[in-house]
Amino acid sequence: METTEILKKVRRIEIKARGLSGNIFAGQYHSAFKGRGMAFSEVREYQYGDDIRDVDWNVTARFHKPYVKVFEEERELTVMLLIDVSGSLEFGTTTQYKKDIVTEMAATLAYSAIQNNDKIGVIFFSDRIEKFIPPKKGRKHILYIIRELIDFRSESRRTNIRIGLEYLTNVIKRRCTAFVLSDFIDKIDFRNVLTIANRKHDIVAIQVYDRRVAELPSVGLMKITDAETGTERWIDTSSKAVRNIHQAYWLQSQAQLNETFTKCNVDSVSVRTDQDYVKALMTLFAKRS
């Protein structure tokens, strides 16, 4: 993609994302993703009813009377976007690829974070860590992220969500809110790693999928290609049995994925490429408020 075309696309997405985050998501984002931690504020003299566990013994010894530590809620969050850049995201049968929806949603979340005075960072992953953008604030940082979302090309086309989650757990030391944006087409089990990551951080899963992955059209012989392995095969979509098997496989996969999110205590939402992702985000925010 040429530089001029990239800059135009960056500008279009910036305008849309900034408008959505400012006009629609402003209050919802803040109430859904409050600061979860408690930060030390000051010490004061012990008062009747204070928790003995909050006593600052060093200060108490120095002044020969009891003092307690006072904590306050941390308002500032660190937000991480874990972006799946594997080959399967380059698919779509309507006006947009899954990758396009992921880009717009990620940009909108980034602007919502900045407007809430939060830091925002990105981990691009396939079956390896493709790129890490450390969390920062500011419009310049946001524009850099959007440009990378649009123009980034991964070295690998395969998927390993576990790799992305392990990297998040290791590289981000303080608790953060992390959005995993993926189609979650992954043959490698990531449940244990997701459980560990969600104990340390606040993980939110956003699945993007295409309607033709869920339901095949009846159009006769169709050649399908695995975007991650390059494997090709022909299927007869005019066969109702073939279509039913395909749909049953999709429903079973979704049930297993939803079970994983439930058991790991991870909030999630699914967005189809031909549907309005704004409604999906609003539903997600409302669920958490």
C-alpha positions as CSV (number, residue, x, y, z in Angstrom):
1,M,0.0,0.0,0.0
2,E,1.4,3.4,-1.0
3,T,2.3,6.0,1.7
4,T,-0.4,8.5,0.5
5,E,-3.1,5.8,0.5
6,I,-2.0,4.6,4.0
7,L,-2.2,8.2,5.4
8,K,-5.7,8.7,3.9
9,K,-6.8,5.5,5.5
10,V,-5.2,6.4,8.8
11,R,-7.1,9.7,8.7
12,R,-10.4,8.1,7.9
13,I,-10.1,5.5,10.7
14,E,-8.9,8.2,13.1
15,I,-12.0,10.4,12.4
16,K,-14.4,7.5,12.8
17,A,-12.7,6.0,15.9
18,R,-12.3,9.4,17.6
19,G,-16.0,10.2,17.0
20,L,-17.2,6.8,18.3
21,S,-15.1,7.0,21.4
22,G,-16.0,10.6,22.1
23,N,-19.7,10.6,21.4
24,I,-20.8,7.1,22.0
25,F,-18.4,5.2,24.3
26,A,-17.2,8.1,26.5
27,G,-19.1,7.2,29.7
28,Q,-19.5,3.5,29.0
29,Y,-15.8,2.8,28.6
30,H,-14.9,4.6,31.9
31,S,-17.6,2.7,33.9
32,A,-16.7,-0.7,32.3
33,F,-13.0,-0.4,32.7
34,K,-12.3,1.4,36.0
35,G,-8.9,1.3,37.7
36,R,-8.8,-2.0,39.5
37,G,-5.7,-1.5,41.7
38,M,-5.1,0.4,44.9
39,A,-2.2,2.8,45.1
40,F,-0.5,4.1,48.3
41,S,-1.5,7.7,49.0
42,E,-0.2,8.8,52.4
43,V,0.1,7.9,56.1
44,R,-2.0,9.2,59.0
45,E,-2.5,8.5,62.7
46,Y,-4.4,5.4,63.6
47,Q,-8.1,5.9,64.2
48,Y,-10.5,3.6,66.0
49,G,-11.8,1.0,63.5
50,D,-8.8,1.1,61.1
51,D,-7.6,-2.3,59.8
52,I,-4.6,-3.4,61.8
53,R,-3.1,-4.8,58.6
54,D,-2.7,-1.2,57.3
55,V,-0.4,-0.1,60.1
56,D,2.9,1.3,58.9
57,W,5.3,-0.2,61.4
58,N,8.3,1.9,60.3
59,V,6.5,5.2,60.8
60,T,4.8,3.9,64.0
61,A,8.3,3.1,65.5
62,R,9.7,6.5,64.4
63,F,6.9,8.6,66.1
64,H,6.1,6.1,68.9
65,K,2.4,6.1,68.1
66,P,0.4,4.1,65.5
67,Y,0.1,5.3,61.9
68,V,-1.7,3.6,59.1
69,K,-1.2,3.6,55.3
70,V,-4.0,5.2,53.3
71,F,-4.7,3.8,49.8
72,E,-6.8,5.2,46.9
73,E,-8.1,3.6,43.8
74,E,-5.8,3.8,40.8
75,R,-7.7,5.7,38.1
76,E,-5.1,5.4,35.4
77,L,-5.2,2.1,33.5
78,T,-2.8,0.5,31.1
79,V,-4.7,-1.0,28.1
80,M,-3.1,-3.6,25.9
81,L,-4.4,-4.7,22.5
82,L,-3.4,-8.2,21.5
83,I,-3.9,-8.2,17.7
84,D,-4.1,-11.5,15.8
85,V,-2.2,-10.9,12.5
86,S,-2.4,-14.5,11.1
87,G,-3.5,-15.3,7.6
88,S,-7.1,-16.3,8.6
89,L,-7.9,-12.6,9.3
90,E,-7.4,-11.8,5.6
91,F,-10.9,-13.2,4.8
92,G,-14.3,-11.7,4.3
93,T,-17.2,-12.3,2.0
94,T,-19.0,-9.0,2.5
95,T,-17.5,-5.4,2.1
96,Q,-14.8,-5.9,4.8
97,Y,-12.2,-8.4,5.8
98,K,-12.0,-9.6,9.4
99,K,-8.7,-7.7,9.5
100,D,-10.6,-4.4,8.6
101,I,-13.0,-4.9,11.5
102,V,-10.2,-5.7,13.9
103,T,-8.4,-2.5,12.8
104,E,-11.4,-0.2,13.4
105,M,-12.3,-1.8,16.7
106,A,-8.8,-1.6,17.9
107,A,-8.5,2.1,16.9
108,T,-11.8,2.9,18.7
109,L,-10.6,1.1,21.9
110,A,-7.3,3.0,21.7
111,Y,-9.1,6.4,21.4
112,S,-11.4,5.5,24.3
113,A,-8.4,4.6,26.4
114,I,-6.6,7.9,25.6
115,Q,-9.7,9.9,26.4
116,N,-9.8,8.2,29.7
117,N,-6.2,9.2,30.3
118,D,-5.0,5.6,30.0
119,K,-1.9,4.3,28.4
120,I,-2.3,2.1,25.3
121,G,0.1,-0.6,23.9
122,V,-0.1,-3.3,21.3
123,I,1.1,-6.9,20.8
124,F,0.9,-8.2,17.3
125,F,1.0,-12.0,17.3
126,S,0.7,-14.9,14.9
127,D,2.4,-18.1,16.0
128,R,5.1,-15.8,17.3
129,I,5.4,-12.3,18.7
130,E,5.5,-10.1,15.5
131,K,5.8,-6.7,17.1
132,F,5.4,-5.1,20.6
133,I,4.5,-1.4,21.0
134,P,5.0,-0.4,24.6
135,P,2.1,1.4,26.3
136,K,2.1,5.2,26.1
137,K,-0.3,8.2,25.9
138,G,-0.9,10.8,23.3
139,R,-2.4,11.4,19.8
140,K,0.9,10.8,18.1
141,H,1.2,7.4,19.7
142,I,-2.4,6.6,18.6
143,L,-1.7,7.5,15.0
144,Y,1.4,5.3,15.0
145,I,-0.7,2.4,16.3
146,I,-3.4,3.0,13.7
147,R,-0.8,3.1,10.9
148,E,0.7,-0.2,12.1
149,L,-2.8,-1.8,12.3
150,I,-3.4,-0.8,8.7
151,D,0.0,-1.6,7.1
152,F,1.6,-4.3,9.3
153,R,2.6,-7.5,7.5
154,S,3.3,-10.6,9.6
155,E,6.2,-12.9,9.0
156,S,4.1,-16.0,9.8
157,R,0.6,-16.8,8.7
158,R,-0.2,-19.3,11.4
159,T,-1.9,-18.7,14.8
160,N,-0.9,-19.5,18.4
161,I,-2.9,-17.4,20.8
162,R,-1.0,-19.0,23.7
163,I,2.2,-17.2,22.6
164,G,0.5,-13.8,22.7
165,L,-1.0,-14.4,26.2
166,E,2.3,-15.7,27.6
167,Y,4.2,-12.7,26.2
168,L,1.6,-10.3,27.8
169,T,2.0,-12.0,31.2
170,N,5.8,-11.8,31.0
171,V,6.3,-8.3,29.6
172,I,3.5,-6.2,31.3
173,K,4.4,-6.3,35.0
174,R,1.5,-4.2,36.5
175,R,-2.1,-5.2,36.1
176,C,-3.7,-4.0,32.8
177,T,-6.9,-4.4,30.8
178,A,-6.0,-6.5,27.7
179,F,-8.3,-6.9,24.7
180,V,-7.6,-10.0,22.5
181,L,-8.9,-9.3,19.0
182,S,-8.9,-12.5,16.9
183,D,-11.1,-15.0,15.0
184,F,-9.9,-17.5,17.6
185,I,-9.2,-20.1,14.9
186,D,-6.5,-22.0,16.7
187,K,-5.8,-25.7,17.0
188,I,-3.5,-25.2,20.0
189,D,-5.3,-25.2,23.4
190,F,-4.8,-21.9,25.2
191,R,-7.1,-22.4,28.2
192,N,-4.5,-22.8,30.9
193,V,-2.5,-19.8,29.7
194,L,-5.6,-17.7,29.4
195,T,-6.5,-18.6,33.0
196,I,-3.0,-17.5,34.2
197,A,-3.1,-14.3,32.2
198,N,-6.6,-13.4,33.5
199,R,-5.5,-13.8,37.1
200,K,-2.7,-11.2,36.6
201,H,-4.6,-9.0,34.2
202,D,-8.2,-8.2,33.1
203,I,-8.6,-10.1,29.8
204,V,-11.4,-9.3,27.4
205,A,-11.9,-11.5,24.2
206,I,-13.3,-10.0,21.0
207,Q,-14.0,-12.5,18.3
208,V,-14.4,-11.4,14.7
209,Y,-15.8,-13.9,12.2
210,D,-17.4,-14.1,8.7
211,R,-20.9,-15.5,8.1
212,R,-19.5,-18.0,5.5
213,V,-17.4,-19.6,8.2
214,A,-20.7,-20.2,10.1
215,E,-22.9,-21.2,7.1
216,L,-21.9,-22.3,3.6
217,P,-24.0,-21.1,0.6
218,S,-25.4,-23.6,-1.9
219,V,-23.3,-22.7,-4.9
220,G,-22.1,-26.1,-6.2
221,L,-18.4,-27.0,-6.2
222,M,-16.2,-24.6,-4.3
223,K,-12.4,-24.5,-3.9
224,I,-11.4,-23.5,-0.4
225,T,-8.0,-22.6,0.8
226,D,-6.6,-22.6,4.3
227,A,-5.2,-19.1,4.6
228,E,-2.6,-20.2,7.2
229,T,-1.3,-23.4,5.6
230,G,-2.1,-22.9,1.9
231,T,-3.9,-26.2,1.7
232,E,-6.6,-26.4,-1.0
233,R,-9.5,-28.7,-1.4
234,W,-12.8,-28.8,-3.3
235,I,-16.2,-29.2,-1.5
236,D,-19.6,-29.7,-3.0
237,T,-21.7,-27.0,-1.3
238,S,-24.9,-28.1,-3.2
239,S,-24.9,-31.1,-0.8
240,K,-27.1,-30.4,2.2
241,A,-25.2,-33.0,4.2
242,V,-21.9,-31.1,3.5
243,R,-23.5,-27.8,4.6
244,N,-24.9,-29.4,7.7
245,I,-21.6,-31.0,8.7
246,H,-19.9,-27.6,8.2
247,Q,-22.5,-25.8,10.3
248,A,-22.4,-28.4,13.0
249,Y,-18.6,-28.1,13.2
250,W,-18.9,-24.3,13.6
251,L,-21.5,-24.6,16.3
252,Q,-19.4,-27.1,18.2
253,S,-16.3,-24.9,17.9
254,Q,-18.2,-21.9,19.2
255,A,-19.6,-23.8,22.1
256,Q,-16.1,-25.0,23.1
257,L,-14.7,-21.4,22.7
258,N,-17.5,-19.9,24.8
259,E,-17.0,-22.6,27.4
260,T,-13.3,-21.7,27.6
261,F,-14.1,-18.0,28.2
262,T,-16.7,-18.9,30.8
263,K,-14.4,-21.3,32.7
264,C,-11.5,-18.7,32.5
265,N,-13.9,-16.0,33.7
266,V,-13.2,-13.9,30.6
267,D,-15.7,-11.4,29.2
268,S,-16.2,-11.9,25.5
269,V,-18.2,-10.7,22.5
270,S,-18.5,-12.0,18.9
271,V,-18.7,-9.6,15.9
272,R,-19.6,-10.7,12.4
273,T,-18.0,-8.9,9.5
274,D,-21.4,-7.8,8.0
275,Q,-22.8,-6.6,11.4
276,D,-22.4,-3.3,13.4
277,Y,-19.4,-3.7,15.8
278,V,-20.6,-0.6,17.7
279,K,-23.5,-2.5,19.1
280,A,-21.2,-5.4,20.0
281,L,-18.9,-3.0,22.0
282,M,-21.9,-1.4,23.7
283,T,-23.1,-4.8,24.7
284,L,-19.7,-5.7,26.1
285,F,-19.4,-2.4,28.0
286,A,-22.9,-2.8,29.4
287,K,-22.1,-6.3,30.6
288,R,-19.2,-5.0,32.6
289,S,-20.7,-1.9,34.1
